[in-house]
Every structure is written in structure tokens, then in C-alpha cells.
Amino acid sequence: MEKKTELSVDTVKVEELPELLICEMGRVIKGQNRLLKLLMTGILSDGHILLEGLPGTGKTTIAQTLSALIDQADFRRIQFTPDLLPYDITGVDVWNQESSSFEFRPGPVFTHILLADEINRTTPKVQSALLEVMAEQQVSIGRETYHLKDFFLVLATQNPLDHEGTYPLPEAQKDRFLMKLIPEYPDAEAELAILKGDPSHAVLPALKPVCSILDFLDCRIRASEVYCDDTLMKAAVRIVQQTRRHKRLTAGVSPRGALMLIRACRSYAFVEKRNYVTDQDMIEIAPYVLAHRIIPVSPETDCMELIEELVRRELKILH
């Protein structure tokens, strides 16, 4: 496959921004360098991220750290609970006696970075209140439609589904998340650094912004312009089609999933300071973009492993 030239000198400032953000986040989020690179890939792809893991693995701190590094980025947090209602998220029309009319009171989704904390501790009805917001960046209340800000990112955390008091996310909701990431426990060295430095209390409050919202939006545009060969696009189509007829799956990946895969591959290459996508990019990224979109016949199926096998096989066939 043809490889394009390396990134030009006149775009160095923008191209260095992902590495700078990852480095600064790493001052707070210890021992999660791989996770931070994947996270940066997802948000550069204009996608929302689902973080699944046990309590205490830094999921909430990740969202707080990112918002601190982007200048004037509004940050809101919703703690999802069983008694939460849809309008607690989107907002509601309130009757104003003085004007004898309804006035819209915006909900917490009208922000730049929204932390949906423990999203699977509320009912599917409430979870679905985010569907329109995440897909179209707008809220429809009554006859009116209210548009969100140009930069809007949902970072949702969820507890493993075998925990008490959790509700599985609807398939339509999971499909709105570009990537599902699982923070791991830090190794001994990183955990010792956490104990000694307590970065979420000592470092996070002192973080300074490293870019503006416009800088970040510009970075997204550059990432979307990364070259992807037709061969890789054909591979993406073959991969998602294979998931729809795979004997170990009851449901495969939607067309949105294929689109998100190519978008994420471009962003991952951008994070790696290349302006072309490689086979390895797709191998590394596909499991995080596609695994949460499939439904296995057996709950024991490792969806991440299954997707990686499909990707490697299809790339080998096409080359």
C-alpha cells in the first residue's frame, strides 16, 4: 500500500498537541499511558467514550483532568442513580407566571465535557435520554430543539454488569459510544507513585490549560484529514459484515461502527504523528471500537479477542 509522507513542519504545533495532552494527563493518571493514548484517539475522533471498571481505578479523575487541560471547557457531572429522571439530564420547560409562558431550563448536558458517572446504575429509560444528545448534539423538548456547544464530549463510566444494582446499557446506547475502554490497575511502581504523590489532590488542582477549545477542534480537523487507503476501508467493510454472520455472534456491527473504526484509525495515526493509516493501526484500534457493538452467543466469548482475530484474517486476505 502507498504510504504518504510524514507530517510537514508547518503543522508541528497542532500535531504536538495530542502528545502534550497525554503527557499532562499522565502527571495525574499514573501507569495508564496506553489508556490515555486510546482516550486521546477517541476524543480526537469526535466520539464519546465509555469507561468500564471497578471503583477507584481513576475513571472520574480522567474526565476531571481532561477538562482542566482545555481552557474554558465547561465540565459537568451527573451521578446516575435509580431515581434519576430524563429531564434531570436534558432539562425541562418551567412555567413562568410573570410572562405566562414556559421557559426552558437547560440540563447538565449543556456543557463541553459531561461526565456520566456510573451510567448503568439508572434505568434504560433514563439512559436513553442521552441518545439524541450524543448522536446529534441537540435536545428536543416539546416543539423546540436546543443545540449544544460545538465541542461536546460524553465520558461515561460504568461498573461491571455483574455488580449489584446495575442495568445493562441498551444496544442503541452502546452504539453511540465510539470506544469502550477498561482502565487497569497500575503496576507496583505506578501505585507507589500514587501513594507518595496523591496526584488527584496534589497535581490536578494545579494543572494549567495547554490549549483552547478552538485549538482542540482544529486538531480534530487535522486528524480527520489523515490518509486512509481504500484497501483498509474495504477491510473495515469486510470485518463488520463478517460480524453479522459469525456463528459465535447473535448481532454484529452496524454501519456506524465501520464509520467509527475508520475515523478512529485516522486519529490513532495522528496521535502517532503520521498522516497515513497502517494495518497495525486497525489491528490495535478495532477491538476497542467494535467489541462493545457485538452480542455473543455465549457470555464466555472474549469479544475483544474475536474482533482482533477477524481483523488480522481480513487484512491478510486483502493483502
C-alpha positions in Angstrom: 0.0 0.0 0.0 1.2 3.5 -0.8 2.5 5.5 2.2 2.1 9.2 2.3 4.9 11.5 3.5 5.5 12.3 7.2 3.8 15.3 8.6 5.0 18.7 7.4 6.9 21.2 9.5 4.3 24.0 9.3 1.8 21.9 11.3 4.1 20.9 14.1 2.3 22.9 16.8 -1.1 21.2 16.2 0.5 17.8 15.7 2.2 18.0 19.1 -1.0 18.8 20.9 -2.1 15.2 21.5 1.3 14.2 22.9 1.2 17.3 25.2 -2.3 16.4 26.5 -1.3 12.8 27.1 1.9 13.9 28.9 0.0 16.3 31.2 -2.8 13.8 31.9 -0.1 11.3 32.8 1.0 13.6 35.6 -2.3 12.7 37.4 -3.3 9.4 35.8 -0.3 7.2 36.7 0.5 3.9 35.0 -2.2 4.3 32.3 -0.2 5.5 29.3 -1.8 3.1 26.9 -5.3 4.0 28.1 -4.6 7.7 27.7 -3.4 7.3 24.1 -6.6 5.4 23.3 -8.6 8.0 25.1 -7.0 10.8 23.0 -7.7 8.8 19.9 -11.4 8.6 20.8 -11.9 12.3 21.6 -10.0 13.4 18.5 -12.4 11.2 16.5 -15.3 13.4 17.8 -16.6 10.4 19.7 -17.9 9.6 23.1 -16.0 7.2 25.5 -17.3 4.5 27.8 -15.0 3.6 30.7 -15.8 0.4 32.4 -14.0 -0.8 35.5 -14.0 -1.3 39.2 -14.4 1.7 41.6 -11.1 3.5 42.4 -9.3 3.0 39.1 -9.3 6.7 38.1 -12.3 6.8 35.7 -13.7 10.0 37.2 -10.3 11.6 37.6 -9.6 11.1 33.9 -12.6 13.3 33.0 -11.7 16.0 35.5 -8.1 16.1 34.3 -9.0 16.5 30.7 -11.4 19.4 31.4 -8.6 21.1 33.4 -6.2 21.0 30.4 -8.6 22.6 27.9 -9.0 26.3 28.5 -12.6 27.4 29.3 -14.0 24.0 28.8 -17.2 23.7 30.9 -17.4 20.5 32.9 -20.5 18.9 34.4 -21.0 15.7 36.2 -24.1 13.6 36.5 -24.2 10.9 39.2 -26.6 8.3 37.7 -28.9 6.7 40.3 -32.1 4.6 40.1 -34.3 7.6 40.9 -32.9 9.8 38.2 -35.4 11.1 35.6 -34.8 12.0 31.9 -35.3 15.7 32.4 -32.7 15.7 35.2 -30.3 15.2 32.3 -31.7 17.2 29.3 -33.6 20.0 31.0 -37.2 20.9 31.3 -39.8 23.5 30.4 -40.8 25.5 33.5 -43.9 27.7 33.7 -43.1 31.4 34.3 -46.0 33.1 35.9 -44.8 36.7 35.1 -44.5 36.1 31.4 -47.3 33.5 31.3 -45.2 31.2 29.2 -42.9 28.2 29.5 -39.2 28.8 29.8 -36.5 26.1 29.1 -34.2 25.3 32.0 -31.1 23.6 30.4 -29.9 20.4 32.0 -26.3 19.4 32.7 -25.8 18.1 29.1 -25.4 21.8 28.0 -21.7 21.7 28.6 -18.4 20.9 26.8 -17.4 17.8 28.8 -20.0 15.7 30.5 -19.1 13.0 33.0 -21.9 10.5 33.1 -20.8 8.7 36.3 -22.0 5.1 36.8 -24.3 5.3 33.9 -25.5 1.8 34.3 -26.9 2.4 37.8 -30.0 4.1 36.3 -32.8 2.6 34.3 -32.7 2.2 30.4 -35.4 4.8 30.1 -33.1 7.4 31.7 -30.0 6.1 29.8 -31.9 6.7 26.5 -32.3 10.4 27.3 -28.7 10.7 26.1 -29.3 9.1 22.7 -30.3 12.3 20.8 -27.7 14.4 22.7 -24.8 12.1 21.8 -25.8 11.5 18.2 -26.9 14.9 17.1 -25.7 17.3 19.8 -29.2 18.6 20.4 -32.1 18.3 22.8 -35.8 18.2 21.8 -38.2 19.4 24.4 -41.8 19.8 23.3 -41.8 21.6 19.9 -38.4 23.2 20.4 -34.9 21.9 19.6 -31.9 23.3 21.5 -28.4 22.8 20.1 -25.4 22.1 22.3 -21.9 23.6 22.0 -19.6 22.9 19.1 -17.3 20.9 21.4 -19.3 18.2 23.3 -17.9 15.1 24.8 -19.5 12.4 27.0 -17.2 10.4 29.2 -19.3 7.7 30.8 -18.3 5.3 33.5 -20.0 2.1 34.3 -19.4 -0.7 36.8 -19.1 -4.3 35.5 -22.5 -5.7 34.8 -22.2 -8.5 37.4 -22.3 -5.9 40.2 -25.5 -5.4 42.2 -27.8 -2.6 41.1 -26.6 -2.3 37.5 -28.7 -2.1 34.4 -27.3 -3.2 31.0 -26.9 -0.4 28.5 -29.4 -0.7 25.6 -27.7 -1.7 22.3 -28.6 1.7 20.7 -26.9 3.5 23.6 -23.7 1.4 23.4 -23.6 2.1 19.7 -23.3 5.8 20.4 -20.0 5.3 22.2 -17.1 5.3 19.8 -14.9 3.3 22.1 -15.1 1.3 25.3 -12.0 1.3 27.4 -11.2 -0.6 30.6 -8.8 1.1 33.0 -6.4 -1.4 34.5 -4.8 -1.4 37.9 -1.4 0.3 37.9 1.7 -1.7 38.3 3.6 -1.6 41.6 5.9 1.3 40.6 2.9 3.5 39.5 0.9 2.6 42.5 3.8 3.6 44.8 4.0 7.0 43.0 0.3 7.4 43.6 0.7 6.7 47.3 3.7 9.1 47.6 2.3 12.0 45.5 -1.5 11.6 45.7 -1.7 13.3 42.3 -5.5 13.7 42.2 -5.2 16.1 45.2 -1.7 17.5 44.8 -1.3 17.8 41.0 -4.8 18.0 39.5 -5.9 21.3 41.2 -2.6 23.0 40.0 -2.9 21.9 36.3 -2.9 24.7 33.8 -4.7 24.6 30.4 -2.4 23.7 27.5 -4.8 24.5 24.6 -8.1 26.3 23.9 -11.3 24.7 22.6 -10.6 26.1 19.1 -7.1 24.5 19.2 -8.6 21.2 20.0 -11.3 21.5 17.3 -8.5 22.3 14.8 -6.7 19.2 16.0 -9.8 17.2 15.3 -9.9 18.5 11.7 -6.3 17.6 11.1 -6.9 14.1 12.4 -9.9 13.6 10.1 -7.6 14.5 7.1 -5.2 11.7 7.7 -4.9 9.4 4.6 -6.6 6.0 4.7 -6.0 3.7 1.8 -9.0 2.1 0.0 -7.6 -1.3 0.9 -8.1 -0.6 4.6 -11.6 0.8 4.0 -12.5 -2.4 2.2 -11.1 -4.4 5.1 -13.3 -2.4 7.5 -16.4 -3.3 5.4 -15.5 -7.0 5.3 -14.9 -7.1 9.0 -18.3 -5.6 10.0 -20.0 -7.8 7.5 -18.3 -10.9 9.0 -19.6 -10.0 12.4 -23.2 -10.0 11.1 -23.0 -13.7 10.0 -20.5 -15.0 12.5 -21.6 -18.3 14.2 -20.5 -17.1 17.6 -22.5 -13.8 17.4 -26.2 -13.1 17.6 -25.8 -9.5 16.4 -23.0 -7.8 14.5 -21.6 -4.3 14.0 -23.8 -1.6 12.5 -22.7 0.7 9.6 -22.0 3.3 12.2 -19.4 1.0 13.7 -17.5 0.8 10.4 -17.5 4.6 10.1 -16.3 5.0 13.6 -13.5 2.4 13.0 -12.0 4.4 10.1 -12.4 7.6 12.0 -10.6 6.2 15.0 -7.8 4.7 12.8 -7.1 8.1 11.4 -7.0 9.7 14.8 -4.7 7.0 16.1 -2.3 7.6 13.3 -2.4 11.3 14.0 -1.6 10.6 17.7 1.4 8.6 16.5 2.4 11.6 14.4 1.7 10.0 11.0 -0.5 11.3 8.2 -1.4 7.8 6.9 -3.1 4.8 8.5 -1.4 1.4 8.7 -2.6 -2.1 9.1 -1.3 -2.1 12.6 -3.4 0.9 13.5 -6.5 -1.0 12.6 -5.4 -4.1 14.5 -4.8 -2.1 17.6 -7.8 0.1 17.5 -10.6 -2.2 16.1 -11.2 -4.2 19.3 -11.9 -1.0 21.3 -14.2 0.4 18.7 -16.1 -2.8 17.7 -16.2 -5.2 20.6 -18.9 -3.4 22.6 -21.1 -3.3 19.5 -21.5 -7.1 19.1 -23.6 -9.6 21.0 -22.0 -13.0 21.5 -24.0 -16.2 21.7 -22.1 -17.3 24.8 -21.3 -14.8 27.6 -17.9 -16.5 27.9 -16.8 -15.2 24.5 -14.0 -12.7 24.6 -15.3 -10.1 22.2 -12.0 -8.2 22.1 -10.1 -11.3 21.0 -12.8 -12.3 18.5 -12.6 -8.9 16.8 -8.8 -8.9 16.7 -8.8 -12.3 15.0 -11.3 -11.1 12.4 -9.2 -8.0 11.7 -6.0 -10.0 11.2 -7.6 -12.5 9.0 -9.3 -10.0 6.7 -6.2 -7.8 6.4 -4.2 -10.9 5.4 -6.8 -11.8 2.8 -6.9 -8.4 1.3 -3.1 -8.1 1.1 
